[in-house]
Amino acid sequence: MRLFRPGGLALALGLVAGVALSGPATAEDTKTISYRGYQVTVPASWPVVDLAANPTACVRLDQPAVYLGRSTAQANCPAHLVGRSSGLILEPLTTSQPSSDGLLRRAVVDAGVLATAYYAPGAEVTANDVLATGRVVTKTPSARVAEQAAVAPTIVATGNYAGNGFDTCAAPSQGAMDAWRPTYQGVGIYISGGLRACAQPNLTADWVAANASKGWQFLLIDVGLQAPCTTYNSRMSSVASTALIQGRNAAINAVAAAQALGFAQRSAIYSDIEAYTSTAACKAAVLSYLSGWTQELNSRGYLGGAYVGAASGAADLASAYTSTAYMRPDNIWFAHWGSTPVGTTRFIPATYWSNHQRVHQFAGDVSETNGGVTMSIDRNYLNLTAPPPPVSSFTVSGGVAAATLRWTKPANTTLGQIMVRAAAGSTPPPLPTSGTPIYNGTASLFTHTGLANSASYAYRVWVKDSMGKIGPGVDVRLVGSKATIGASAASIMYTGAVTLSTAVSRLDGAKLAGVPVVLYSKAKTASKWSTVGTFTSDANGVAKATQKPAVSTYYMWGYNGATGVLGTRSAAALVQVHPAMSAYLTPAAIRLGGSTLLYGYLNPPHAGTTAYLQRRSGTSWVAVTTGKLTTNGKYAFSIKPAARGTYTYRVVWLADADHQGTQTASKVLTVS
């Protein structure tokens, strides 16, 4: 526990709530709350609401208070609240729950209490100070604290539905949901956001699954940053580029909240942007925020929706509908109260968001009773369809400079086209407008050619249905590979051997062990490669082969790829071959006036080519004479020096297209 200074806490919370305190705070500014053997100190001004005594009380997070207990009864909440203050909820600890936007949670196991401090944006430190005052005075631990079970997201919000729906601040009790069927089939629920103003004791994955099985459709709402030209205590930046990033971050949190409740890809999540008085800067900020929101949701397979006032957000979105500067939301939910509930408004042209993409809130904060249960609600008319399901079994098989992509088209979908896009590296294109388009059609297979050697690629495929709606993207990655080449010698003598080696690996660092590696060759003068043989790499990805090339030869190793791995080719290495050239001097010593014979053979013969006799003169060699090789590659030179002394000779053969030049060993003649 942190040390607590009551005056400091009261002062901090007073400032959060906008209260100016005169003079130093005293102990009278605070009070101690006890619940199930757990005590915590809070500002004296916070009212205490006992939910056991008042189970229909609305747990409002936009007002300071202390709420004791937990009620799943139908709360008497206003239809629509936006905002956040500071307060505390103390309830029995049954399930471990993480902290989230504006909610700082502590599990007090010794007392069996879950303490939740809710707070306004920027006041997390103060909320933590409240929780730091808590202490256990009587140990009454809960029997067992269950971990929240992971949920497999399977529910699409919203599916195909045209009809009436309602939204209310707190998710209704199960009894209320049952009572309101079949009058309504659509319900709006607040799943996330720092300005979500009502607690959601009913909103669990089990609640979602139970109501989905009964035919309910869901509108998912995130209440986050508001327009910069409003008076809300949490506003988006007036700098458009910053607002875009804030929208993306909000979408990331909203997807996590949706998935925790069981909502799958293809679901639409609506960013609640309350009415504002538009200016050019404010409009740019809102449009940028919603652009980032929609981009991020789309990249994760969800639809970006916007809940807006018809005369403010809706009008601004409509004015930028065709603009390339912003990414417009997929669905629009506009509040135009008092109008006919047909899904239209004078603020949005009928041709905009016309593909079953609208929700019309036509009445707000009304009391309605169904099945004996009364709630305060907003009324909506929904005209929505879900995007198509994604492809399945998306795979990629790598070749050399090419990859074959295969997928299975979704069943029961009237197909418009399959769209495939690629990006170099390991990150797939996030949106159908990014990356490089490589295929648009209706097939189930495509070969992508022209790929770079030793490069990786990432692909994403989308399904567009006949109505033009695009489903979630599905990714596959093609990891590049590389092959080295080494030669035991750069130049060898004819009939000699050279060992070629390679190490093959993936670009992500994994060795390609036990895979077939092909050695290719081509003569120095040739234009086409031929296969020497296929070898298997060892545990370190290394393969070797020994060759005896007859002519100067280029060698190259290749790995031809596999599922998920792109093939590669090594660099080409030239192994020069020079002929063997013998030399015999008979005799090696003569008297002045006599002669000797220097002869030998070139192998391979190269009949008719020229051999050059050279003599050393100081540090240089000078030409003496030339001769032609015979059919068996023989040369012979008769030498008759004109003076006594010691002479050193050699024979040189110059390179041709197939072989490297060569020369004999030096021969020494003594003339006496």
C-alpha positions in Angstrom: 0.0 0.0 0.0 1.2 3.5 -0.8 1.2 6.1 2.0 -1.9 8.3 1.8 -2.3 12.0 2.4 -6.1 12.7 2.7 -5.7 16.4 1.8 -3.7 15.6 -1.3 -6.3 13.2 -2.5 -9.2 15.5 -2.0 -7.3 18.3 -3.7 -6.5 16.2 -6.7 -10.0 14.8 -7.1 -11.4 18.3 -6.7 -9.3 19.5 -9.5 -10.3 16.6 -11.7 -14.0 17.3 -11.1 -13.4 21.0 -11.8 -13.9 22.1 -8.2 -11.7 24.9 -6.9 -10.7 24.2 -3.3 -9.8 27.1 -1.0 -7.1 26.5 1.5 -5.4 23.1 2.4 -7.6 20.0 2.4 -8.4 18.5 5.8 -9.5 15.1 7.0 -13.1 16.4 6.9 -12.7 16.4 3.1 -12.6 12.6 3.0 -14.5 9.7 4.3 -13.8 6.0 4.8 -16.0 3.4 3.0 -16.2 -0.2 4.2 -17.3 -3.1 2.1 -16.9 -6.8 2.9 -13.9 -6.2 5.2 -12.2 -3.8 2.8 -11.8 -0.1 3.6 -10.9 2.8 1.2 -10.8 6.5 1.6 -12.6 8.7 -0.9 -13.7 12.4 -1.1 -16.5 13.2 1.3 -18.6 14.7 -1.5 -19.0 11.3 -3.3 -22.4 9.8 -2.7 -22.6 6.1 -1.8 -25.0 3.9 -3.8 -25.8 0.5 -2.4 -26.8 -1.7 -5.3 -28.1 -4.4 -3.0 -30.7 -2.0 -1.6 -31.3 -0.2 -5.0 -30.7 -2.9 -7.7 -32.1 -0.7 -10.5 -29.8 2.2 -9.8 -27.7 3.2 -12.9 -24.0 2.9 -12.3 -23.1 6.2 -14.0 -19.4 6.8 -14.7 -20.0 10.4 -15.7 -20.7 11.3 -12.1 -18.6 10.9 -8.9 -19.9 8.3 -6.6 -19.1 5.1 -4.7 -21.1 2.0 -5.9 -21.3 -1.0 -3.6 -22.2 -4.4 -4.8 -23.3 -5.7 -8.2 -26.7 -5.8 -9.8 -27.7 -7.5 -13.0 -31.2 -6.2 -12.8 -32.5 -3.8 -15.4 -30.8 -0.5 -14.6 -32.7 2.7 -14.8 -30.2 4.5 -17.0 -30.7 7.3 -19.5 -30.7 6.2 -23.1 -27.5 8.0 -24.1 -24.7 9.3 -21.9 -21.2 10.4 -22.9 -18.5 11.5 -20.5 -16.4 10.4 -17.6 -15.9 11.6 -14.0 -14.0 9.9 -11.1 -15.5 7.4 -8.7 -15.3 3.9 -7.3 -17.1 0.6 -7.7 -16.7 -2.1 -5.0 -18.2 -5.5 -5.8 -17.7 -9.2 -5.0 -14.6 -10.7 -6.6 -15.7 -13.6 -8.7 -13.8 -13.1 -12.0 -10.4 -11.6 -12.6 -10.9 -8.6 -14.9 -8.2 -6.4 -16.5 -8.1 -2.7 -16.4 -9.3 -0.9 -19.6 -10.1 2.6 -20.9 -10.8 4.8 -17.9 -11.2 1.8 -15.5 -8.4 0.9 -13.1 -9.1 -2.4 -11.4 -7.6 -4.1 -8.4 -8.4 -7.6 -7.2 -8.4 -7.7 -3.4 -8.2 -11.4 -2.9 -8.0 -11.3 1.0 -11.4 -9.6 1.1 -12.9 -11.1 -1.9 -13.5 -7.6 -3.4 -13.0 -6.2 -6.9 -12.2 -2.5 -6.7 -12.7 -0.5 -9.8 -11.7 3.2 -9.9 -13.2 4.9 -12.9 -11.7 8.2 -13.9 -11.7 11.0 -16.4 -9.1 11.0 -19.2 -5.7 12.1 -17.7 -6.7 11.3 -14.1 -5.3 7.7 -13.9 -2.7 8.8 -11.2 -5.5 10.1 -9.0 -7.5 6.9 -9.5 -4.5 5.0 -8.4 -4.2 7.2 -5.3 -7.7 6.3 -4.3 -7.0 2.5 -4.7 -3.8 3.0 -2.8 -5.7 3.9 0.3 -7.5 0.6 0.5 -6.8 -1.9 3.2 -8.2 -5.2 4.4 -9.5 -5.1 7.9 -11.4 -8.4 7.8 -10.2 -11.3 5.7 -13.2 -12.8 3.8 -11.6 -14.1 0.6 -13.8 -15.3 -2.2 -14.2 -19.0 -2.6 -12.4 -18.9 -5.9 -11.4 -16.3 -8.4 -12.1 -17.5 -11.9 -9.9 -16.3 -14.8 -11.9 -14.8 -17.7 -12.2 -17.6 -20.3 -10.9 -16.8 -23.8 -13.6 -16.5 -26.3 -13.4 -17.6 -29.9 -14.9 -14.6 -31.9 -17.7 -16.1 -34.0 -20.5 -13.5 -34.0 -20.8 -11.0 -36.8 -22.3 -7.6 -35.9 -24.4 -6.7 -37.8 -25.5 -9.4 -40.2 -28.1 -8.9 -42.8 -30.9 -7.0 -41.2 -33.5 -4.3 -42.2 -35.7 -3.3 -39.3 -36.0 -1.7 -35.9 -33.4 -1.5 -33.2 -32.7 0.4 -30.0 -29.7 1.5 -28.0 -29.4 2.3 -24.3 -26.6 3.3 -22.1 -26.2 0.0 -20.2 -26.6 -3.4 -21.8 -30.1 -4.6 -20.7 -30.6 -7.5 -18.4 -31.4 -10.9 -20.0 -35.0 -10.6 -18.8 -35.3 -7.2 -20.5 -33.8 -8.6 -23.7 -36.3 -11.5 -23.7 -39.2 -9.2 -23.0 -38.3 -6.8 -25.8 -38.4 -9.6 -28.4 -39.9 -9.7 -31.0 -40.7 -5.9 -31.0 -37.0 -5.3 -31.6 -34.3 -7.4 -33.1 -31.4 -4.9 -33.1 -29.6 -3.6 -30.0 -26.8 -1.1 -29.6 -24.2 -1.8 -27.0 -21.3 0.3 -25.7 -18.3 -2.0 -25.8 -15.3 0.4 -25.3 -14.0 3.9 -25.1 -12.8 6.3 -22.4 -16.0 8.3 -22.4 -18.3 5.3 -22.0 -20.6 6.6 -19.3 -22.4 3.6 -17.9 -21.0 0.4 -16.2 -21.8 -2.8 -18.1 -22.4 -5.6 -15.6 -24.6 -7.5 -18.1 -22.3 -7.1 -21.0 -20.3 -10.4 -21.1 -19.4 -12.9 -23.8 -22.0 -15.2 -22.4 -24.7 -12.5 -22.7 -23.7 -11.8 -26.3 -23.7 -15.5 -27.2 -27.1 -16.1 -25.5 -28.8 -13.2 -27.3 -27.1 -13.9 -30.6 -28.6 -17.4 -30.4 -32.0 -15.8 -29.9 -31.7 -13.8 -33.1 -30.5 -10.4 -31.8 -28.4 -8.2 -34.1 -25.8 -5.9 -32.5 -24.6 -2.4 -33.1 -21.1 -2.1 -31.4 -20.3 1.4 -30.1 -17.0 2.9 -28.9 -17.2 6.2 -27.1 -13.8 7.8 -27.3 -12.3 11.2 -28.1 -14.7 13.9 -29.2 -14.4 16.7 -31.7 -11.9 19.4 -30.7 -14.6 22.1 -31.0 -16.7 20.6 -28.2 -16.5 21.0 -24.4 -16.0 17.4 -23.6 -13.1 16.7 -21.3 -11.6 14.2 -23.7 -11.1 15.6 -27.2 -9.1 14.6 -30.2 -6.2 16.7 -31.4 -7.0 19.7 -33.7 -3.9 18.6 -35.7 -5.3 16.3 -38.4 -2.2 14.1 -38.6 -2.4 13.5 -34.8 -6.1 12.9 -34.9 -5.6 10.2 -37.5 -3.2 8.3 -35.2 -5.6 8.7 -32.3 -8.4 7.2 -34.4 -6.1 4.2 -35.3 -5.3 3.7 -31.6 -9.0 3.8 -30.6 -9.7 1.2 -33.3 -7.1 -1.2 -31.9 -8.7 -1.0 -28.4 -12.1 -1.4 -29.8 -11.2 -4.6 -31.7 -9.7 -6.1 -28.6 -13.0 -5.3 -26.7 -15.1 -6.7 -29.5 -13.1 -9.9 -29.7 -13.3 -10.4 -25.9 -17.1 -10.3 -26.2 -17.0 -12.8 -29.1 -17.5 -10.5 -32.1 -15.6 -11.7 -35.1 -14.2 -10.1 -38.3 -16.8 -8.6 -40.6 -18.4 -6.9 -37.6 -18.9 -3.1 -37.8 -17.8 -1.0 -34.8 -19.1 2.6 -34.6 -17.1 5.5 -33.2 -19.5 7.7 -31.3 -18.8 11.3 -32.4 -21.3 13.5 -30.6 -22.7 16.6 -32.3 -20.4 19.6 -32.7 -20.4 23.1 -34.3 -18.2 22.5 -37.3 -15.3 24.7 -38.4 -12.8 23.9 -41.0 -10.2 22.8 -38.5 -12.7 20.8 -36.4 -14.0 19.1 -39.6 -10.5 18.2 -40.7 -9.8 16.7 -37.3 -13.0 14.6 -37.2 -12.5 13.3 -40.7 -8.9 12.4 -40.0 -9.8 10.6 -36.8 -12.5 8.6 -38.6 -10.1 7.9 -41.4 -7.6 6.4 -39.0 -10.4 4.6 -37.2 -11.7 3.0 -40.5 -8.2 2.2 -41.8 -7.2 0.3 -38.7 -10.5 -1.6 -38.4 -10.4 -2.5 -42.1 -6.8 -3.7 -41.8 -8.0 -6.0 -39.0 -11.0 -7.4 -40.9 -13.7 -5.2 -39.2 -15.9 -2.5 -40.7 -15.4 1.1 -39.6 -18.7 2.8 -38.6 -19.4 6.3 -37.5 -22.2 7.4 -35.2 -22.7 11.1 -35.8 -25.2 13.9 -35.6 -26.9 14.4 -39.0 -26.2 18.2 -39.1 -22.6 17.9 -38.0 -20.6 14.7 -38.4 -22.9 13.3 -41.1 -22.9 16.6 -43.1 -19.1 16.8 -42.9 -18.6 13.2 -43.9 -21.0 13.6 -46.8 -19.1 16.7 -48.0 -15.9 14.6 -48.2 -17.5 11.5 -49.5 -15.5 11.5 -52.8 -12.4 13.0 -51.3 -9.2 11.0 -51.6 -7.7 12.9 -48.6 -9.8 10.8 -46.2 -11.0 7.2 -45.9 -14.7 7.3 -45.3 -16.4 5.0 -42.9 -18.0 1.8 -44.3 -21.3 2.4 -42.4 -22.9 5.5 -41.2 -25.2 5.8 -38.2 -26.8 9.3 -38.1 -28.9 10.8 -35.4 -31.8 12.9 -36.9 -34.6 12.9 -34.4 -38.1 13.7 -35.3 -37.6 12.6 -38.9 -39.4 9.7 -40.7 -37.6 6.5 -39.8 -36.8 5.4 -43.3 -33.0 5.7 -43.2 -32.7 9.0 -45.0 -31.8 12.6 -44.1 -31.4 15.8 -46.0 -27.9 16.0 -44.8 -26.7 12.9 -46.7 -27.4 12.4 -50.4 -29.4 9.3 -51.1 -26.6 7.9 -53.3 -24.1 8.0 -50.4 -23.8 4.9 -48.2 -26.6 3.4 -50.2 -25.4 -0.2 -50.2 -27.2 -1.3 -47.0 -24.8 0.8 -45.0 -27.1 3.0 -42.9 -28.6 3.2 -39.4 -31.0 6.0 -38.7 -31.6 7.1 -35.1 -34.9 8.8 -35.5 -35.9 9.3 -31.8 -33.9 9.8 -28.7 -34.2 9.5 -24.9 -37.7 8.0 -25.0 -39.3 5.7 -22.5 -40.8 2.5 -23.9 -42.3 -0.6 -22.4 -42.3 -4.0 -23.9 -43.3 -7.3 -22.2 -43.8 -5.3 -19.0 -40.2 -4.0 -19.0 -39.6 -0.3 -19.3 -36.4 1.2 -20.6 -35.2 4.6 -21.7 -33.9 4.2 -25.2 -32.9 5.7 -28.5 -34.9 4.3 -31.5 -33.2 3.3 -34.7 -33.9 1.9 -38.1 -31.2 -0.4 -39.5 -30.6 -1.2 -43.1 -27.4 -3.3 -43.1 -25.7 -6.2 -44.7 -22.5 -7.9 -43.7 -19.5 -8.1 -46.0 -18.7 -11.6 -47.5 -16.7 -14.2 -45.6 -13.0 -14.5 -46.4 -11.4 -17.2 -48.5 -10.1 -20.3 -46.8 -7.1 -22.5 -47.3 -4.9 -19.6 -48.6 -1.5 -21.0 -49.4 1.6 -20.1 -51.4 4.1 -22.4 -53.0 7.4 -20.8 -53.9 9.4 -21.5 -57.0 12.2 -19.6 -58.6 11.2 -16.0 -59.3 7.6 -17.1 -59.0 5.0 -18.2 -56.5 1.7 -20.0 -56.9 -1.2 -18.8 -54.7 -4.2 -21.0 -54.0 -7.4 -20.4 -52.1 -10.9 -21.7 -51.6 -13.7 -19.3 -52.4 -16.4 -18.9 -49.7 -19.5 -20.9 -50.1 -23.0 -19.3 -50.5 -21.5 -16.1 -51.7 -22.4 -14.4 -54.9 -18.9 -13.5 -56.0 -17.8 -10.3 -57.5 -14.1 -10.9 -57.6 -11.1 -12.1 -55.7 -8.5 -9.4 -55.1 -4.9 -10.3 -54.3 -2.2 -7.7 -53.4 1.4 -8.2 -52.5 4.1 -6.3 -50.7 7.8 -6.9 -50.5 8.9 -8.0 -47.0 7.0 -9.7 -44.3 4.1 -7.2 -43.8 1.1 -7.8 -46.0 -0.8 -4.8 -47.6 -3.3 -3.7 -44.9 -6.0 -2.5 -47.3 -7.3 -3.3 -50.7 -5.9 0.0 -51.9 -2.4 -0.6 -50.7 0.5 -2.8 -51.9 0.8 -4.0 -55.4 -2.3 -5.5 -57.2 -1.4 -8.8 -58.7 -4.7 -10.5 -59.3 -8.4 -9.6 -59.8 -10.7 -12.3 -61.0 -12.8 -15.3 -60.0 -10.3 -18.2 -60.2 -8.9 -20.1 -57.2 -5.3 -20.1 -58.3 -2.8 -17.6 -59.6 1.0 -17.6 -60.3 2.9 -14.5 -59.4 5.9 -14.2 -61.6 8.9 -11.8 -61.8 9.8 -12.1 -58.2 13.2 -10.9 -57.0 15.9 -13.3 -56.1 16.5 -13.6 -52.3 13.5 -11.5 -51.4 10.4 -12.1 -49.2 6.8 -11.3 -50.0 3.6 -11.0 -48.1 0.1 -11.4 -49.7 -3.4 -10.5 -48.6 -6.5 -11.7 -50.5 -10.0 -10.2 -50.2 -13.4 -11.3 -51.4 -15.6 -8.7 -53.0 -19.2 -9.8 -53.4 -21.6 -8.9 -56.2 -22.9 -6.0 -54.1 -19.4 -4.5 -54.0 -18.8 -5.2 -50.3 -15.3 -6.4 -49.3 -14.7 -9.0 -46.7 -11.8 -9.5 -44.3 -8.3 -10.0 -45.8 -6.5 -13.2 -45.3 -2.7 -13.3 -45.3 0.0 -15.6 -46.3 3.8 -15.0 -46.3 6.4 -16.2 -48.7 9.8 -16.3 -47.0 12.8 -15.7 -49.2 15.8 -17.9 -49.3 19.5 -17.5 -50.2 22.2 -19.7 -51.5 26.0 -19.1 -51.2 28.6 -20.5 -53.6 32.2 -21.4 -52.9 34.9 -23.1 -55.0 37.9 -24.9 -53.7 40.0 -23.2 -56.5 39.4 -20.4 -59.0 41.7 -22.0 -61.5 42.5 -25.7 -62.1 44.5 -27.7 -64.6 42.8 -29.7 -67.2 41.8 -33.1 -65.8 41.9 -31.6 -62.3 39.0 -31.4 -59.9 37.2 -28.6 -58.1 34.8 -28.8 -55.1 31.7 -26.5 -55.3 29.9 -25.8 -52.0 26.8 -23.9 -50.9 24.9 -23.1 -47.7 21.1 -22.6 -48.2 19.0 -20.8 -45.7 15.8 -18.8 -45.3 16.0 -15.0 -45.0 14.5 -15.3 -41.5 17.7 -17.1 -40.5 16.4 -20.7 -40.5 18.7 -23.2 -42.2 17.3 -25.3 -45.0 18.4 -28.7 -43.9 17.7 -31.9 -45.8 16.4 -30.1 -48.9 17.3 -30.8 -52.6 19.8 -28.3 -53.9 20.6 -28.2 -57.6 24.0 -27.5 -59.1 23.9 -25.8 -62.5 26.8 -25.2 -65.0 27.5 -23.6 -68.3 30.7 -23.3 -70.3 32.3 -19.9 -70.3 31.2 -19.5 -73.9 27.7 -21.0 -73.6 24.5 -19.1 -73.2 22.3 -21.7 -71.5 22.6 -23.4 -68.1 22.4 -27.1 -67.7 21.8 -29.3 -64.6 24.8 -31.0 -63.2 22.9 -32.8 -60.5 20.7 -32.6 -57.4 22.2 -32.9 -53.9 20.7 -32.9 -50.4 21.8 -30.3 -47.9 23.0 -31.5 -44.5 21.8 -30.4 -41.1 23.5 -27.0 -41.5 22.0 -26.4 -45.0 25.4 -27.2 -46.7 25.8 -29.2 -49.9 29.0 -30.0 -51.8 29.8 -31.5 -55.2 33.2 -32.3 -56.9 33.5 -31.6 -60.6 36.2 -32.0 -63.3 35.3 -29.4 -65.9 36.9 -29.8 -69.4 36.7 -26.1 -70.1 36.4 -22.9 -68.1 32.9 -23.2 -66.5 30.4 -21.1 -64.6 28.7 -22.8 -61.7 25.6 -21.8 -59.8 23.6 -23.4 -57.0 19.8 -23.3 -56.8 17.1 -24.1 -54.3 13.7 -24.4 -56.1 11.5 -23.4 -53.2 8.7 -25.1 -51.2 5.4 -24.3 -49.5 5.9 -20.8 -48.0 9.5 -20.5 -49.2 10.6 -18.8 -52.3 13.4 -20.5 -54.3 16.7 -18.8 -55.0 19.8 -18.9 -57.1 23.3 -18.2 -55.9 25.7 -15.9 -57.7 27.7 -17.5 -60.6 31.3 -18.5 -59.9 33.7 -19.0 -62.7 36.2 -21.9 -62.5 39.0 -21.3 -65.0 40.6 -24.4 -66.7 44.0 -24.2 -68.1 45.6 -26.9 -70.2 48.4 -29.1 -68.9 51.7 -28.2 -70.7 54.8 -30.3 -70.4 58.4 -29.3 -71.3 61.5 -31.3 -72.0 65.0 -29.9 -72.7 67.4 -32.4 -74.3 70.3 -32.1 -73.7 70.3 -29.5 -70.9 74.1 -28.7 -71.4 75.8 -28.2 -74.8 79.0 -26.7 -76.1 79.1 -23.5 -78.1 78.0 -24.1 -81.6 75.8 -27.1 -80.7 72.0 -27.2 -80.4 69.4 -28.7 -78.1 65.7 -29.4 -78.4 62.9 -28.0 -76.2 59.7 -29.9 -76.8 56.5 -30.9 -75.0 52.7 -31.3 -75.3 49.6 -29.3 -74.6 46.6 -31.2 -73.2 44.0 -30.8 -74.6 45.9 -30.5 -77.9 44.5 -27.4 -79.5 46.1 -28.4 -82.9 47.2 -25.5 -85.1 47.3 -22.9 -82.4 50.5 -21.1 -81.6 53.1 -21.8 -78.9 55.5 -19.1 -77.9 59.2 -19.7 -77.0 60.5 -17.1 -74.5 63.8 -16.4 -72.8 64.5 -14.6 -69.6 66.4 -11.4 -69.9 67.0 -9.9 -66.5 63.6 -9.7 -64.9 61.6 -9.9 -68.1 60.8 -12.5 -70.7 61.5 -11.8 -74.4 60.1 -13.6 -77.4 62.4 -15.9 -79.3 60.2 -17.7 -81.8 56.8 -19.3 -82.3 55.5 -22.6 -83.5 52.3 -24.4 -84.3 50.9 -27.3 -82.3 50.5 -30.6 -84.1 47.4 -32.7 -84.0 48.5 -34.3 -80.8 49.4 -30.9 -79.2 53.1 -31.3 -79.6 55.5 -28.4 -80.0 59.3 -28.5 -80.6 61.9 -25.7 -80.7 65.6 -26.2 -81.7 67.8 -23.9 -79.7 71.4 -22.9 -80.7 72.8 -20.0 -78.6 75.5 -17.9 -80.1 77.5 -17.4 -76.9 78.5 -19.3 -73.8 76.5 -18.9 -70.7 73.4 -20.0 -68.9 70.0 -19.5 -70.5 66.4 -19.9 -69.1 63.5 -20.7 -71.4 59.8 -21.3 -71.2 56.9 -22.0 -73.6 53.7 -20.0 -73.4 50.3 -20.8 -74.8 47.8 -17.9 -74.8 44.1 -18.3 -73.7 41.3 -19.0 -76.0 37.5 -18.8 -75.5 37.4 -22.1 -73.6 40.6 -22.3 -71.6 42.8 -20.1 -69.6 46.4 -19.4 -70.9 49.2 -21.5 -69.5 53.0 -21.9 -69.6 55.6 -24.5 -69.0 58.0 -24.7 -66.1 61.3 -22.8 -66.7 64.1 -24.8 -68.3 67.8 -23.9 -67.9 70.3 -24.5 -70.7 74.1 -24.3 -70.0 76.4 -23.5 -72.9 80.1 -24.1 -72.4 
